[in-house]
């Protein structure tokens, strides 16, 4: 096209030259410098127009983007916080910025239960939330309850066999099927959960009579009671001060969360009983889900899959790094070589919470083989 334009310009120049010389043809080269100059100017103008159009399009895309608020009770530097950031990156990249994930971390939007109450109440404040799988227990999550039973998962590999199996989708779909109006996007984990206390502990006998913080969850209440301790319900956002003032003698969390929330400052004794693997689930409200096109819904699902794989790749390494740092800082870390007494003490809470789902629970256990 450029060659054709240049040829036309040259021909026009020759015609003008011939007219000026009375029709006489000349062999002198005409002044052709005007053609490239015009072409360069046109190219610059086109580039400027394209840049302006691109900027306008990007600005319009930003204005038209769907913003989904994502609640996270822990800081961004935890395993779950990093997983949320990965999900955000994947969604925004795959949607070319047409979907924005606004992460509100460190519990600024409330506890997991407060966030879930808001999502189910249709307040519109939170669209997506990262929750502990057992948080759904209080909202009719009978299947989710099985994931929080003590000593169910014998290893991380065991959990990921579940999370990557067809069985996991059945669990993720439970909230929407039982009318809870939540849709499960993906699973992850934040490491095994362990107890920590204000006073030194050396074994299970040291828990008798202690006030151990629990969330509003029957499984955790049963677990703590089975150990001979007193289950004390305290909001997670109030746990630090509860430990500091003696309202609680101890609590339990994954290692990364224990450190990130500075619980080691007020309860510097960590006993590695590994009673539960901290299974996490990311859920979206049906109201938010239904505002998305099918293509956008698929983007969230694919981004969730990528975030889950990322979670799997970092969890153990990050947990080990934190544990090493805790040991180095002087935290009294107690290893539990024999978990048999702990398992015996929690048999009743397992039996009480698998009623009617014995076969399903056995399927989870069988994945360890």
BABA-603900 format. One record per residue (C-alpha): residue number from 1; residue in three letters; x, y, z. Coordinates in steps of 0.2 Angstrom, whole numbers, plus 5000, padded with zeros to 4 digits. Layout:
// residues N
NUM,ALA,X,Y,Z
...
This chain:
// residues 369
1,UNK,5000,5000,5000
2,UNK,5014,5012,5005
3,UNK,5023,5008,4988
4,UNK,5007,5012,4978
5,UNK,5005,5029,4987
6,UNK,5023,5033,4984
7,UNK,5021,5028,4965
8,UNK,5005,5039,4964
9,UNK,5014,5054,4972
10,UNK,5029,5052,4960
11,UNK,5018,5051,4945
12,UNK,5009,5067,4950
13,UNK,5026,5076,4952
14,UNK,5031,5071,4934
15,UNK,5014,5078,4927
16,UNK,5017,5094,4936
17,UNK,5035,5095,4930
18,UNK,5030,5091,4912
19,UNK,5016,5104,4913
20,UNK,5029,5117,4919
21,UNK,5041,5113,4904
22,UNK,5027,5114,4891
23,UNK,5026,5095,4890
24,UNK,5045,5092,4889
25,UNK,5050,5076,4898
26,UNK,5065,5079,4910
27,UNK,5078,5066,4916
28,UNK,5081,5077,4932
29,UNK,5075,5069,4948
30,UNK,5060,5078,4955
31,UNK,5060,5083,4973
32,UNK,5053,5067,4981
33,UNK,5057,5072,4999
34,UNK,5039,5078,5002
35,UNK,5032,5061,5001
36,UNK,5041,5052,5015
37,UNK,5038,5068,5026
38,UNK,5020,5067,5023
39,UNK,5020,5048,5026
40,UNK,5030,5050,5042
41,UNK,5018,5064,5048
42,UNK,5003,5053,5044
43,UNK,5011,5038,5054
44,UNK,5014,5049,5069
45,UNK,4996,5055,5068
46,UNK,4990,5037,5067
47,UNK,5001,5032,5081
48,UNK,4995,5046,5092
49,UNK,4977,5042,5088
50,UNK,4979,5023,5092
51,UNK,4987,5027,5108
52,UNK,4973,5039,5113
53,UNK,4960,5026,5108
54,UNK,4970,5012,5118
55,UNK,4970,5024,5133
56,UNK,4952,5028,5131
57,UNK,4948,5010,5130
58,UNK,4958,5005,5145
59,UNK,4950,5019,5155
60,UNK,4932,5013,5149
61,UNK,4937,4995,5153
62,UNK,4942,5001,5171
63,UNK,4926,5010,5173
64,UNK,4915,4996,5167
65,UNK,4925,4983,5177
66,UNK,4916,4972,5189
67,UNK,4923,4974,5206
68,UNK,4921,4959,5218
69,UNK,4926,4962,5236
70,UNK,4936,4947,5244
71,UNK,4937,4945,5263
72,UNK,4952,4938,5272
73,UNK,4953,4937,5290
74,UNK,4972,4935,5290
75,UNK,4986,4946,5284
76,UNK,4992,4946,5266
77,UNK,5009,4938,5271
78,UNK,5001,4922,5277
79,UNK,4998,4906,5266
80,UNK,4980,4911,5264
81,UNK,4984,4929,5261
82,UNK,4996,4924,5247
83,UNK,4983,4912,5240
84,UNK,4970,4926,5239
85,UNK,4983,4937,5230
86,UNK,4986,4924,5217
87,UNK,4968,4922,5214
88,UNK,4966,4940,5211
89,UNK,4981,4940,5199
90,UNK,4974,4926,5189
91,UNK,4956,4933,5188
92,UNK,4962,4950,5183
93,UNK,4974,4943,5170
94,UNK,4962,4930,5163
95,UNK,4948,4943,5161
96,UNK,4959,4957,5154
97,UNK,4955,4968,5169
98,UNK,4936,4967,5166
99,UNK,4935,4959,5184
100,UNK,4944,4966,5198
101,UNK,4946,4957,5215
102,UNK,4947,4969,5229
103,UNK,4955,4960,5244
104,UNK,4951,4966,5261
105,UNK,4963,4957,5273
106,UNK,4967,4956,5292
107,UNK,4949,4954,5297
108,UNK,4944,4972,5292
109,UNK,4927,4966,5286
110,UNK,4924,4955,5302
111,UNK,4927,4937,5307
112,UNK,4923,4923,5296
113,UNK,4906,4920,5303
114,UNK,4902,4939,5302
115,UNK,4907,4939,5284
116,UNK,4896,4924,5280
117,UNK,4881,4931,5289
118,UNK,4883,4947,5278
119,UNK,4885,4937,5262
120,UNK,4869,4926,5267
121,UNK,4860,4941,5272
122,UNK,4862,4950,5255
123,UNK,4871,4965,5262
124,UNK,4882,4966,5246
125,UNK,4897,4971,5257
126,UNK,4907,4955,5253
127,UNK,4906,4945,5237
128,UNK,4919,4932,5240
129,UNK,4927,4925,5256
130,UNK,4941,4914,5260
131,UNK,4934,4903,5275
132,UNK,4940,4888,5285
133,UNK,4930,4873,5278
134,UNK,4923,4870,5295
135,UNK,4915,4888,5296
136,UNK,4901,4881,5285
137,UNK,4897,4869,5299
138,UNK,4886,4882,5308
139,UNK,4877,4885,5291
140,UNK,4871,4867,5288
141,UNK,4888,4861,5280
142,UNK,4886,4843,5285
143,UNK,4899,4837,5272
144,UNK,4911,4852,5276
145,UNK,4911,4846,5294
146,UNK,4919,4830,5290
147,UNK,4935,4840,5284
148,UNK,4937,4847,5301
149,UNK,4936,4831,5311
150,UNK,4952,4828,5321
151,UNK,4965,4817,5313
152,UNK,4956,4814,5297
153,UNK,4970,4818,5286
154,UNK,4986,4809,5290
155,UNK,4997,4820,5278
156,UNK,4996,4834,5266
157,UNK,4996,4822,5252
158,UNK,4981,4814,5259
159,UNK,4972,4831,5259
160,UNK,4977,4835,5241
161,UNK,4971,4818,5235
162,UNK,4954,4823,5241
163,UNK,4955,4841,5235
164,UNK,4959,4835,5217
165,UNK,4947,4821,5217
166,UNK,4929,4821,5210
167,UNK,4923,4820,5228
168,UNK,4929,4838,5232
169,UNK,4917,4845,5219
170,UNK,4903,4836,5229
171,UNK,4908,4845,5244
172,UNK,4911,4862,5236
173,UNK,4893,4861,5229
174,UNK,4885,4857,5245
175,UNK,4881,4876,5250
176,UNK,4872,4880,5235
177,UNK,4863,4863,5235
178,UNK,4857,4865,5253
179,UNK,4850,4883,5250
180,UNK,4864,4892,5259
181,UNK,4866,4903,5243
182,UNK,4885,4901,5242
183,UNK,4895,4893,5228
184,UNK,4912,4885,5231
185,UNK,4926,4890,5220
186,UNK,4941,4880,5226
187,UNK,4950,4872,5240
188,UNK,4967,4875,5248
189,UNK,4975,4872,5265
190,UNK,4985,4882,5277
191,UNK,4994,4868,5286
192,UNK,4990,4857,5301
193,UNK,4983,4866,5316
194,UNK,4991,4865,5332
195,UNK,4988,4871,5350
196,UNK,4997,4885,5358
197,UNK,4997,4891,5376
198,UNK,5002,4904,5388
199,UNK,5010,4892,5400
200,UNK,5022,4878,5395
201,UNK,5014,4861,5390
202,UNK,5023,4844,5388
203,UNK,5008,4833,5383
204,UNK,4990,4830,5383
205,UNK,4988,4829,5402
206,UNK,4993,4848,5403
207,UNK,4977,4853,5394
208,UNK,4965,4847,5408
209,UNK,4956,4862,5415
210,UNK,4963,4875,5403
211,UNK,4952,4888,5394
212,UNK,4955,4885,5376
213,UNK,4948,4897,5363
214,UNK,4936,4890,5350
215,UNK,4926,4897,5336
216,UNK,4907,4894,5336
217,UNK,4909,4876,5330
218,UNK,4903,4860,5338
219,UNK,4918,4850,5331
220,UNK,4930,4861,5340
221,UNK,4920,4862,5356
222,UNK,4920,4843,5356
223,UNK,4938,4841,5352
224,UNK,4944,4853,5366
225,UNK,4932,4845,5378
226,UNK,4939,4828,5374
227,UNK,4956,4834,5379
228,UNK,4949,4838,5396
229,UNK,4950,4857,5393
230,UNK,4936,4870,5394
231,UNK,4930,4877,5377
232,UNK,4929,4896,5377
233,UNK,4921,4904,5363
234,UNK,4930,4920,5358
235,UNK,4930,4930,5341
236,UNK,4947,4928,5332
237,UNK,4949,4947,5331
238,UNK,4949,4947,5350
239,UNK,4960,4932,5353
240,UNK,4976,4941,5356
241,UNK,4969,4952,5370
242,UNK,4960,4937,5377
243,UNK,4976,4928,5378
244,UNK,4985,4943,5385
245,UNK,4972,4946,5399
246,UNK,4969,4928,5404
247,UNK,4952,4926,5397
248,UNK,4960,4911,5387
249,UNK,4974,4900,5392
250,UNK,4977,4894,5374
251,UNK,4970,4892,5357
252,UNK,4974,4883,5341
253,UNK,4979,4889,5323
254,UNK,4990,4884,5309
255,UNK,5008,4889,5311
256,UNK,5009,4903,5299
257,UNK,4994,4911,5306
258,UNK,5001,4909,5324
259,UNK,5016,4919,5319
260,UNK,5008,4932,5308
261,UNK,4995,4937,5321
262,UNK,5009,4938,5334
263,UNK,5001,4925,5346
264,UNK,5019,4920,5350
265,UNK,5021,4936,5360
266,UNK,5007,4931,5372
267,UNK,5007,4912,5371
268,UNK,5024,4906,5367
269,UNK,5022,4888,5369
270,UNK,5017,4878,5353
271,UNK,5013,4859,5354
272,UNK,5014,4851,5337
273,UNK,4999,4839,5339
274,UNK,4992,4842,5321
275,UNK,4975,4838,5326
276,UNK,4967,4845,5310
277,UNK,4973,4850,5293
278,UNK,4968,4868,5290
279,UNK,4957,4865,5275
280,UNK,4951,4881,5267
281,UNK,4938,4885,5254
282,UNK,4934,4901,5244
283,UNK,4916,4904,5241
284,UNK,4906,4917,5232
285,UNK,4888,4923,5235
286,UNK,4875,4918,5223
287,UNK,4870,4936,5220
288,UNK,4888,4940,5214
289,UNK,4889,4924,5204
290,UNK,4873,4928,5195
291,UNK,4879,4945,5189
292,UNK,4893,4937,5180
293,UNK,4892,4930,5162
294,UNK,4895,4912,5159
295,UNK,4912,4916,5152
296,UNK,4916,4927,5168
297,UNK,4910,4912,5179
298,UNK,4922,4901,5170
299,UNK,4936,4913,5172
300,UNK,4933,4913,5191
301,UNK,4933,4894,5191
302,UNK,4949,4892,5181
303,UNK,4958,4906,5192
304,UNK,4953,4896,5207
305,UNK,4961,4880,5200
306,UNK,4977,4890,5197
307,UNK,4976,4898,5215
308,UNK,4973,4880,5222
309,UNK,4989,4874,5213
310,UNK,4999,4889,5219
311,UNK,4993,4886,5237
312,UNK,4998,4867,5236
313,UNK,5016,4873,5230
314,UNK,5019,4885,5244
315,UNK,5010,4879,5259
316,UNK,5023,4867,5266
317,UNK,5038,4877,5262
318,UNK,5031,4893,5270
319,UNK,5025,4883,5285
320,UNK,5043,4876,5288
321,UNK,5051,4893,5286
322,UNK,5039,4900,5299
323,UNK,5042,4886,5311
324,UNK,5061,4888,5310
325,UNK,5059,4906,5314
326,UNK,5049,4902,5329
327,UNK,5061,4890,5336
328,UNK,5075,4902,5333
329,UNK,5065,4916,5342
330,UNK,5064,4906,5358
331,UNK,5046,4899,5356
332,UNK,5044,4883,5366
333,UNK,5040,4871,5352
334,UNK,5035,4853,5358
335,UNK,5035,4839,5346
336,UNK,5022,4825,5348
337,UNK,5030,4809,5343
338,UNK,5015,4798,5348
339,UNK,4998,4804,5343
340,UNK,4988,4789,5350
341,UNK,4982,4797,5366
342,UNK,4976,4812,5356
343,UNK,4967,4801,5344
344,UNK,4959,4791,5358
345,UNK,4953,4807,5367
346,UNK,4944,4813,5351
347,UNK,4935,4797,5346
348,UNK,4919,4803,5353
349,UNK,4918,4819,5343
350,UNK,4922,4810,5327
351,UNK,4908,4797,5331
352,UNK,4896,4811,5335
353,UNK,4899,4820,5319
354,UNK,4899,4807,5306
355,UNK,4882,4800,5310
356,UNK,4872,4797,5293
357,UNK,4888,4801,5283
358,UNK,4899,4786,5289
359,UNK,4901,4780,5271
360,UNK,4906,4797,5264
361,UNK,4918,4799,5278
362,UNK,4926,4782,5275
363,UNK,4929,4788,5257
364,UNK,4939,4802,5263
365,UNK,4949,4790,5274
366,UNK,4952,4778,5260
367,UNK,4960,4792,5250
368,UNK,4975,4790,5261
369,UNK,4979,4773,5254
